[in-house]
């Protein structure tokens, strides 16, 4: 409580402080609100999501792409802000196809301990940090396939990003993911303990119908189902849901316009998922030439998560380049090669969270190492993922598409490792790093 009137000098200081605060927040708001301002980007080359073009420029107006092409074809207003990007390739913001923002690497904390011992506040704080790291790495969209025990907090994070409260990528949320009762962890020795699970348990036609609808009601953009898991004898992976249960889940999800992504590591689990008509199969370690031919015929995409397999092998002591490849890595090489032979659509998604967020491009580098042409890897991380996930205005550099763009040093179609040399990140017309 004041004991005396303010002096003139004190009043001036308060007014100036308020003025500076007002100007600061006004400037911050202006940075976050592109309105109809023009930005002309001048890289050495442009990858438009399909092809590489040397000498192209891109004109952005507000939050969308106004024009892209040869400089002579672009008329930029005199008020445009010009950003020269010599030596770089401008490309669509990359799309991470398989992420878990609420997880962090298992060599830091085991999956069980993350789910059972880390508070929801800690897990959300970590997810905020992971979201920023993902965006700054040039991944402007993520398909986040399950919070693994953190409920529907991914939807809350998505809303916070959309409101500009925290920086991060666009999110496609799967919320809790769906598992068969008794199949998923964490599992504890005291059977009577009602411990937290990493997914929502469901059984039977009515049960899985309810789970799909409930998750959609809580904000799920994509339905994630574990069609098999390590719950067989000696913890062998075995199918979880029946074909009829899976068909019901797919029908319910598709009727709401949602796609269905399934975790699968067994041949029988994949077979049931394919017959049920899912949209993407994650991991796919049980794949065979016959199954990949069925996937190709039905238009089902594979998200192989190569980087997660290799990361887990290193956590178990494998030294890549020195030790022989373990069985899991050999199997991943096999299924990746067979899927490409069959012409299966391959999504880029590394199962980030198993390894560090922000290192998403690790998957792209391994995809090229496993035999995919670098230009096809770029397509997979942009236009292919956008098409498979139903992102109509993303993944390509075209007029009227959203201005989600990233510039990387060098030419990633010649050396895929260039995707890690990020020089500029733009999402929704807002520049986050330059």
VOPA-431426 format. One line per field, with one value per residue (C-alpha): x, y, z. Coordinates in steps of 0.1 Angstrom, whole numbers, plus 5000, padded with zeros to 4 digits. Layout:
! VOPA-431426
u = c(X, ...)
v = c(Y, ...)
w = c(Z, ...)
END
This chain:
! VOPA-431426
u = c(5000, 5014, 5022, 5026, 5016, 5038, 5063, 5063, 5095, 5081, 5049, 5070, 5090, 5057, 5043, 5074, 5075, 5039, 5047, 5077, 5057, 5029, 5053, 5070, 5038, 5026, 5059, 5055, 5019, 5030, 5056, 5029, 5003, 5015, 4982, 4986, 5023, 5044, 5077, 5098, 5121, 5151, 5169, 5192, 5166, 5130, 5118, 5080, 5071, 5074, 5103, 5135, 5136, 5168, 5165, 5129, 5116, 5086, 5063, 5044, 5013, 5001, 4998, 4997, 5019, 5010, 5033, 5062, 5083, 5109, 5117, 5102, 5069, 5066, 5055, 5063, 5049, 5074, 5065, 5076, 5103, 5130, 5150, 5180, 5189, 5220, 5232, 5200, 5170, 5136, 5111, 5077, 5077, 5085, 5058, 5067, 5046, 5051, 5059, 5052, 5058, 5050, 5078, 5116, 5144, 5143, 5180, 5172, 5142, 5125, 5090, 5075, 5090, 5079, 5043, 5043, 5065, 5066, 5039, 5015, 5029, 5064, 5053, 5035, 5065, 5087, 5062, 5063, 5101, 5098, 5073, 5096, 5126, 5106, 5095, 5130, 5143, 5120, 5091, 5061, 5035, 5035, 5012, 5014, 5004, 4995, 5003, 5013, 4995, 4991, 4954, 4942, 4969, 4981, 4949, 4956, 4991, 4977, 4953, 4981, 5002, 4973, 4967, 5003, 5009, 5039, 5058, 5053, 5042, 5007, 4995, 4974, 4965, 4957, 4951, 4952, 4955, 4934, 4948, 4932, 4927, 4957, 4980, 4997, 5019, 5029, 5025, 5032, 5039, 5010, 4980, 4955, 4971, 4950, 4979, 4979, 4980, 4997, 4966, 4928, 4917, 4887, 4872, 4845, 4825, 4807, 4839, 4860, 4832, 4829, 4866, 4869, 4839, 4851, 4886, 4872, 4849, 4880, 4897, 4914, 4924, 4935, 4926, 4956, 4951, 4976, 4967, 4993, 5017, 5042, 5016, 5021, 5041, 5075, 5064, 5062, 5043, 5008, 4976, 4953, 4920, 4899, 4893, 4857, 4867, 4892, 4866, 4842, 4869, 4878, 4842, 4834, 4866, 4861, 4825, 4838, 4864, 4893, 4921, 4933, 4969, 4979, 5009, 5019, 5049, 5035, 5025, 4990, 4984, 4993, 4971, 4941, 4948, 4950, 4918, 4901, 4910, 4933, 4951, 4986, 5006, 5033, 5066, 5054, 5081, 5060, 5057, 5060, 5059, 5023, 5012, 5030, 5012, 4979, 4989, 4997, 4964, 4944, 4964, 4976, 5008, 5037, 5055, 5085, 5101, 5136, 5153, 5134, 5146, 5182, 5180, 5166, 5194, 5220, 5204, 5210, 5247, 5248, 5276, 5266, 5294, 5314, 5291, 5271, 5235, 5211, 5181, 5157, 5178, 5182, 5144, 5139, 5162, 5142, 5108, 5118, 5133, 5103, 5078, 5097, 5098, 5060, 5054, 5039, 5035, 5061, 5055, 5084, 5080, 5107, 5087, 5104, 5104, 5122, 5151, 5154, 5128, 5145, 5165, 5135, 5156, 5175, 5147, 5151, 5189, 5183, 5156, 5182, 5208, 5183, 5179, 5154, 5164, 5169, 5143, 5118, 5127, 5120, 5086, 5078, 5084, 5063, 5037, 5033, 5027, 5003, 4983, 4982, 4972, 4946, 4965, 4950, 4970, 5003, 5033, 5036, 5048, 5019, 4998, 4971, 4989, 4997, 5031, 5048, 5084, 5119, 5152, 5182, 5218, 5228, 5208, 5191, 5183, 5220, 5229, 5200, 5220, 5214, 5179, 5196, 5212, 5181, 5185, 5149, 5117, 5083, 5050, 5017, 5037, 5055, 5093, 5105, 5142, 5163)
v = c(5000, 5034, 5058, 5089, 5102, 5093, 5118, 5130, 5111, 5079, 5083, 5088, 5056, 5036, 5051, 5043, 5007, 5002, 5017, 4994, 4964, 4973, 4977, 4944, 4924, 4943, 4933, 4897, 4896, 4910, 4882, 4857, 4872, 4873, 4887, 4895, 4903, 4890, 4871, 4863, 4833, 4829, 4795, 4778, 4751, 4741, 4706, 4710, 4677, 4657, 4671, 4692, 4726, 4746, 4784, 4786, 4812, 4810, 4839, 4836, 4857, 4855, 4819, 4804, 4800, 4827, 4815, 4792, 4789, 4806, 4842, 4856, 4840, 4857, 4892, 4903, 4935, 4962, 4958, 4921, 4910, 4892, 4864, 4852, 4816, 4809, 4773, 4759, 4738, 4750, 4722, 4716, 4713, 4677, 4655, 4630, 4599, 4582, 4601, 4599, 4634, 4622, 4597, 4602, 4577, 4544, 4545, 4575, 4560, 4527, 4528, 4512, 4538, 4567, 4555, 4545, 4570, 4602, 4627, 4639, 4674, 4662, 4643, 4673, 4695, 4671, 4670, 4708, 4706, 4677, 4697, 4727, 4704, 4687, 4720, 4735, 4703, 4712, 4689, 4711, 4683, 4651, 4621, 4614, 4578, 4575, 4592, 4559, 4565, 4603, 4601, 4628, 4653, 4652, 4670, 4697, 4701, 4704, 4732, 4750, 4750, 4761, 4790, 4801, 4794, 4771, 4765, 4732, 4713, 4707, 4675, 4646, 4630, 4593, 4600, 4568, 4541, 4509, 4476, 4442, 4436, 4419, 4424, 4457, 4471, 4482, 4448, 4444, 4413, 4421, 4411, 4428, 4462, 4484, 4501, 4526, 4512, 4525, 4523, 4520, 4484, 4471, 4438, 4425, 4442, 4465, 4473, 4483, 4503, 4522, 4528, 4541, 4565, 4576, 4585, 4604, 4622, 4632, 4647, 4618, 4626, 4591, 4558, 4537, 4500, 4474, 4443, 4422, 4425, 4406, 4386, 4351, 4323, 4336, 4371, 4362, 4386, 4373, 4388, 4405, 4414, 4391, 4400, 4408, 4432, 4449, 4452, 4469, 4493, 4503, 4507, 4530, 4551, 4555, 4565, 4595, 4603, 4591, 4568, 4538, 4531, 4497, 4485, 4451, 4430, 4396, 4380, 4370, 4404, 4421, 4397, 4405, 4442, 4441, 4422, 4446, 4475, 4496, 4526, 4522, 4494, 4506, 4486, 4456, 4432, 4402, 4413, 4387, 4392, 4379, 4404, 4433, 4423, 4425, 4459, 4472, 4460, 4475, 4508, 4502, 4521, 4509, 4530, 4509, 4528, 4517, 4542, 4528, 4493, 4503, 4526, 4498, 4475, 4500, 4503, 4465, 4469, 4467, 4487, 4495, 4491, 4470, 4442, 4419, 4431, 4416, 4396, 4425, 4448, 4421, 4415, 4453, 4453, 4424, 4438, 4472, 4457, 4435, 4463, 4484, 4455, 4451, 4489, 4495, 4531, 4538, 4566, 4583, 4578, 4568, 4561, 4592, 4591, 4558, 4580, 4618, 4643, 4667, 4638, 4629, 4630, 4599, 4578, 4595, 4589, 4552, 4548, 4559, 4536, 4507, 4513, 4540, 4568, 4601, 4618, 4591, 4596, 4633, 4625, 4601, 4628, 4654, 4647, 4610, 4614, 4643, 4622, 4591, 4611, 4632, 4665, 4683, 4716, 4703, 4684, 4703, 4737, 4749, 4781, 4782, 4755, 4764, 4781, 4753, 4754, 4745, 4754, 4730, 4735, 4717, 4693, 4665, 4647, 4642, 4637, 4629, 4640, 4676, 4674, 4677, 4711, 4732, 4769, 4782, 4769, 4785, 4772, 4788, 4817, 4824, 4821, 4803, 4801, 4817)
w = c(5000, 4990, 5018, 4996, 4962, 4933, 4921, 4885, 4877, 4892, 4872, 4840, 4848, 4852, 4820, 4801, 4814, 4804, 4769, 4764, 4775, 4751, 4723, 4731, 4730, 4699, 4682, 4694, 4681, 4648, 4644, 4651, 4628, 4592, 4580, 4543, 4543, 4514, 4518, 4488, 4493, 4469, 4474, 4449, 4442, 4452, 4459, 4454, 4470, 4438, 4418, 4422, 4403, 4400, 4403, 4415, 4438, 4462, 4471, 4504, 4512, 4548, 4557, 4522, 4491, 4465, 4437, 4430, 4398, 4376, 4388, 4356, 4365, 4399, 4405, 4441, 4455, 4463, 4500, 4500, 4525, 4505, 4521, 4501, 4508, 4488, 4487, 4500, 4489, 4498, 4504, 4520, 4558, 4565, 4580, 4608, 4603, 4636, 4667, 4705, 4719, 4754, 4754, 4756, 4747, 4765, 4773, 4796, 4813, 4805, 4789, 4821, 4844, 4821, 4822, 4859, 4877, 4857, 4866, 4839, 4846, 4838, 4808, 4794, 4801, 4782, 4753, 4750, 4747, 4722, 4701, 4698, 4689, 4663, 4647, 4647, 4629, 4600, 4608, 4607, 4611, 4632, 4634, 4671, 4675, 4712, 4745, 4762, 4795, 4793, 4784, 4760, 4768, 4732, 4722, 4748, 4735, 4700, 4711, 4729, 4697, 4676, 4700, 4698, 4735, 4727, 4694, 4678, 4647, 4635, 4652, 4642, 4675, 4683, 4720, 4741, 4713, 4716, 4730, 4739, 4776, 4791, 4761, 4768, 4796, 4820, 4836, 4873, 4895, 4919, 4897, 4920, 4914, 4891, 4874, 4846, 4811, 4780, 4760, 4763, 4767, 4747, 4739, 4715, 4689, 4714, 4733, 4704, 4689, 4721, 4724, 4688, 4693, 4727, 4714, 4685, 4709, 4729, 4698, 4680, 4644, 4637, 4654, 4665, 4672, 4684, 4663, 4680, 4709, 4730, 4751, 4739, 4756, 4766, 4756, 4719, 4698, 4689, 4674, 4698, 4681, 4659, 4622, 4630, 4658, 4635, 4607, 4631, 4643, 4608, 4597, 4627, 4623, 4585, 4590, 4609, 4583, 4604, 4591, 4610, 4619, 4634, 4652, 4638, 4641, 4632, 4599, 4612, 4627, 4594, 4575, 4597, 4595, 4557, 4554, 4577, 4554, 4577, 4562, 4575, 4591, 4615, 4618, 4596, 4608, 4599, 4563, 4535, 4497, 4497, 4523, 4506, 4474, 4492, 4507, 4473, 4459, 4487, 4488, 4524, 4533, 4554, 4580, 4587, 4617, 4608, 4632, 4662, 4655, 4652, 4683, 4705, 4692, 4702, 4737, 4740, 4732, 4694, 4678, 4642, 4617, 4641, 4653, 4630, 4625, 4651, 4639, 4643, 4621, 4594, 4594, 4590, 4559, 4545, 4549, 4537, 4505, 4499, 4504, 4479, 4454, 4457, 4451, 4486, 4495, 4522, 4547, 4566, 4603, 4628, 4660, 4675, 4713, 4712, 4701, 4706, 4693, 4669, 4654, 4632, 4600, 4613, 4597, 4563, 4563, 4571, 4545, 4519, 4535, 4532, 4494, 4488, 4464, 4482, 4460, 4470, 4507, 4502, 4486, 4514, 4541, 4522, 4495, 4502, 4539, 4532, 4508, 4530, 4561, 4542, 4546, 4516, 4517, 4530, 4516, 4484, 4472, 4451, 4450, 4478, 4498, 4534, 4539, 4558, 4544, 4553, 4538, 4541, 4532, 4500, 4478, 4497, 4465, 4460, 4497, 4520, 4550, 4540, 4556, 4590, 4580, 4585, 4578, 4578, 4592, 4583, 4596, 4586, 4571, 4604, 4604, 4635, 4626, 4600)
END
